[in-house]
Amino acid sequence: MALNAQKIGSDKYQKIIQAATRVFAEKGFYNSKVSDVAREAQVADGTIYLYFKNKDDLLISIFEESMDNFTAAVLTRLAESSDPVEKLGNFIHLHLELVRTHQDTAQVLQVELRQSSKFMKEYAGTKFKEYLSIISQILEEGIEKGCFRASINPFIVKRALFGAIDEMALEWVLMKRKKYTTEAAAKQLCELFIEGLKAE
């Protein structure tokens, strides 16, 4: 999406992103129309196209905005500690905490985004790579400080950890009657991964 920073940072852009998130979460991506988003955002249909090429572009923009917000939040949280073990735990807890506190966004990212063939086939994944690089940095720091085993491969572990967090988030979003809290899921993942990674 080739928008300048001024447009992306504008109130109207943010208003449309927030409206689209609510509409896609409620109706589903494929059942939603651009006109539904315009109505929710209280703007003319044509205004949407000043900021977004089409509905898929809008969906991708929700993803990128969410990843930017998550990255900013997690870097702030990680700055509170110098211990790689604590940092990894904070990362896991914060991800699932944001799933709980931003349920419309979680619904769109965990369910609707996966149904966009355009996203799955064409998206370059820059924002996702930034997300994974945070995990890598924590793991590499942990190895360097002797907190994590030197034999681990950060490339493999970051993918495995993401997969576990993502699966817990997806299952939690889809459950009509919640069988566990996001906090409980985070604790379990911390026990499994952090204990398995720690140096003996």
Backbone torsions as a table, in degrees:
resi	resn	phi	psi	omega
1	MET	NA	123.2	-175.4
2	ALA	-103.1	75.5	176.0
3	LEU	-112.2	144.2	177.0
4	ASN	-76.7	163.9	-175.2
5	ALA	-62.1	-31.6	-179.1
6	GLN	-63.9	-43.7	178.7
7	LYS	-66.5	-43.5	-178.5
8	ILE	-62.6	-35.5	-178.9
9	GLY	-86.3	-0.8	-176.3
10	SER	-72.9	156.1	179.0
11	ASP	-62.5	-38.3	-177.2
12	LYS	-67.0	-41.2	177.2
13	TYR	-58.7	-48.9	-179.9
14	GLN	-62.7	-38.7	179.7
15	LYS	-63.0	-41.2	179.2
16	ILE	-68.0	-43.2	178.4
17	ILE	-58.6	-46.2	-179.2
18	GLN	-65.7	-39.8	178.6
19	ALA	-65.5	-44.0	179.9
20	ALA	-62.8	-38.2	178.5
21	THR	-61.1	-45.4	178.9
22	ARG	-64.5	-44.6	-177.6
23	VAL	-65.9	-46.6	-179.3
24	PHE	-64.7	-36.9	179.6
25	ALA	-67.6	-37.4	-176.6
26	GLU	-80.4	-45.7	-172.9
27	LYS	-100.1	-18.5	-172.4
28	GLY	91.1	148.0	-175.0
29	PHE	-61.1	-48.8	-175.1
30	TYR	-72.5	-24.7	178.9
31	ASN	-87.2	-5.7	-178.2
32	SER	-94.6	150.1	176.3
33	LYS	-116.7	156.4	176.5
34	VAL	-58.2	-35.2	179.2
35	SER	-64.3	-31.4	176.4
36	ASP	-64.9	-41.9	179.3
37	VAL	-65.8	-43.1	179.4
38	ALA	-60.8	-42.6	179.4
39	ARG	-63.6	-43.3	-180.0
40	GLU	-66.1	-36.7	-179.3
41	ALA	-82.7	-9.4	-178.6
42	GLN	60.5	47.3	174.6
43	VAL	-132.2	165.2	176.7
44	ALA	-70.4	150.9	-179.9
45	ASP	-53.6	-42.9	-177.4
46	GLY	-63.5	-25.0	179.8
47	THR	-63.4	-34.8	179.9
48	ILE	-56.7	-40.6	-174.6
49	TYR	-77.3	-7.4	172.1
50	LEU	-74.4	-21.7	-176.0
51	TYR	-113.9	-26.6	-174.2
52	PHE	-136.1	142.2	-178.6
53	LYS	-68.9	-41.8	-176.2
54	ASN	-164.1	-172.1	-176.9
55	LYS	-67.2	-37.5	177.7
56	ASP	-63.8	-40.4	178.2
57	ASP	-61.8	-37.8	177.6
58	LEU	-64.8	-41.8	178.5
59	LEU	-63.3	-44.9	178.7
60	ILE	-63.3	-37.0	179.2
61	SER	-65.5	-36.1	175.6
62	ILE	-61.6	-43.9	178.5
63	PHE	-60.1	-49.1	-176.9
64	GLU	-64.6	-41.0	178.1
65	GLU	-62.2	-43.3	-179.4
66	SER	-65.3	-41.6	179.2
67	MET	-65.8	-38.2	176.5
68	ASP	-61.9	-44.6	-179.7
69	ASN	-64.9	-40.8	179.4
70	PHE	-65.7	-45.2	-179.1
71	THR	-59.4	-43.8	178.6
72	ALA	-62.3	-43.9	-178.6
73	ALA	-66.0	-42.4	-176.8
74	VAL	-71.6	-36.4	178.3
75	LEU	-65.8	-36.0	175.8
76	THR	-64.4	-44.0	-179.9
77	ARG	-66.2	-41.5	-177.8
78	LEU	-67.6	-28.4	-179.6
79	ALA	-67.4	-13.3	-178.9
80	GLU	-78.0	-10.4	-176.5
81	SER	-138.1	152.3	174.9
82	SER	-110.3	2.4	-178.0
83	ASP	-94.8	115.5	-178.8
84	PRO	-57.1	-35.0	178.7
85	VAL	-63.9	-45.9	178.6
86	GLU	-66.1	-38.4	179.3
87	LYS	-61.1	-44.3	-178.9
88	LEU	-64.8	-40.1	176.9
89	GLY	-63.3	-41.9	178.8
90	ASN	-63.8	-38.4	178.3
91	PHE	-60.0	-49.4	-178.4
92	ILE	-63.1	-46.6	-178.8
93	HIS	-63.4	-42.6	-177.1
94	LEU	-66.3	-41.6	179.6
95	HIS	-56.7	-50.2	-177.0
96	LEU	-73.7	-28.3	174.7
97	GLU	-64.3	-40.2	179.1
98	LEU	-69.5	-31.3	174.1
99	VAL	-61.3	-42.6	-178.6
100	ARG	-69.8	-41.7	-173.6
101	THR	-85.8	-12.6	178.1
102	HIS	-129.5	68.0	-170.0
103	GLN	-69.4	-33.4	176.9
104	ASP	-63.9	-45.2	178.6
105	THR	-62.8	-42.9	179.3
106	ALA	-61.2	-41.2	178.1
107	GLN	-60.0	-44.4	-178.9
108	VAL	-66.8	-46.0	-176.4
109	LEU	-72.7	-40.0	-175.3
110	GLN	-81.5	-29.2	-174.2
111	VAL	-114.9	-57.9	-172.1
112	GLU	-68.3	-39.6	-177.2
113	LEU	-60.5	-36.2	-178.2
114	ARG	-68.3	-17.6	-178.1
115	GLN	-90.9	-2.7	178.9
116	SER	-90.6	107.1	179.6
117	SER	-64.7	-31.7	178.5
118	LYS	-62.3	-44.2	179.6
119	PHE	-65.1	-48.2	-175.2
120	MET	-64.0	-34.0	-175.9
121	LYS	-90.7	-34.5	-167.4
122	GLU	-110.6	-19.8	-173.8
123	TYR	-70.9	129.9	-175.4
124	ALA	-71.5	-25.2	173.9
125	GLY	84.5	22.2	-178.5
126	THR	-58.4	-46.5	-177.9
127	LYS	-65.6	-37.1	179.1
128	PHE	-67.5	-38.3	177.7
129	LYS	-63.7	-36.5	177.2
130	GLU	-63.5	-40.0	177.8
131	TYR	-60.5	-50.1	-178.5
132	LEU	-65.4	-32.2	-178.3
133	SER	-66.3	-28.5	176.8
134	ILE	-64.0	-43.5	177.9
135	ILE	-62.5	-44.8	179.7
136	SER	-57.8	-44.9	-178.9
137	GLN	-61.6	-40.5	178.1
138	ILE	-63.9	-45.4	-179.1
139	LEU	-63.7	-45.0	-179.7
140	GLU	-63.8	-39.4	176.9
141	GLU	-64.6	-39.4	179.0
142	GLY	-64.9	-38.9	177.1
143	ILE	-65.8	-45.2	-178.5
144	GLU	-61.8	-36.9	-178.4
145	LYS	-87.6	-1.7	178.8
146	GLY	81.0	12.7	179.4
147	CYS	-80.6	-37.2	-180.0
148	PHE	-111.3	152.9	-178.2
149	ARG	-61.4	136.8	-178.2
150	ALA	-67.9	-18.6	-176.1
151	SER	-80.0	-10.6	-176.5
152	ILE	-74.3	149.6	176.7
153	ASN	-104.8	108.0	-177.4
154	PRO	-55.4	-32.9	-179.6
155	PHE	-63.4	-42.0	179.8
156	ILE	-73.4	-46.1	-175.2
157	VAL	-65.1	-39.4	-178.6
158	LYS	-62.2	-38.0	178.7
159	ARG	-69.8	-41.1	179.4
160	ALA	-64.4	-42.7	-179.9
161	LEU	-66.1	-43.7	177.4
162	PHE	-59.7	-44.8	-179.5
163	GLY	-58.2	-41.0	-179.9
164	ALA	-68.0	-45.4	179.0
165	ILE	-62.7	-44.3	-178.3
166	ASP	-62.8	-41.2	179.7
167	GLU	-65.6	-41.7	177.8
168	MET	-63.9	-41.1	179.1
169	ALA	-64.8	-45.1	-179.8
170	LEU	-62.6	-47.2	-179.7
171	GLU	-61.0	-41.9	-179.0
172	TRP	-65.3	-41.1	179.5
173	VAL	-64.3	-39.9	-176.2
174	LEU	-77.9	-22.1	-177.9
175	MET	-68.9	124.3	177.0
176	LYS	-74.3	-42.3	173.9
177	ARG	-110.8	112.3	-172.5
178	LYS	-66.8	121.5	179.9
179	LYS	-89.5	-13.1	176.6
180	TYR	-154.3	159.2	176.7
181	THR	-89.7	160.5	176.3
182	THR	-64.6	-30.9	178.0
183	GLU	-65.3	-43.1	178.4
184	ALA	-64.0	-40.5	178.2
185	ALA	-62.7	-42.5	180.0
186	ALA	-62.8	-42.3	179.6
187	LYS	-62.3	-42.4	179.5
188	GLN	-63.8	-43.6	179.4
189	LEU	-64.8	-38.5	177.4
190	CYS	-62.1	-43.2	179.6
191	GLU	-62.2	-45.5	-176.9
192	LEU	-66.7	-50.9	-173.5
193	PHE	-80.6	-49.1	-174.1
194	ILE	-66.3	-41.8	178.5
195	GLU	-65.4	-35.2	179.2
196	GLY	-73.4	-23.4	-177.8
197	LEU	-91.0	-23.0	-173.1
198	LYS	-60.0	141.9	175.5
199	ALA	-70.6	145.2	-177.6
200	GLU	-79.0	NA	NA
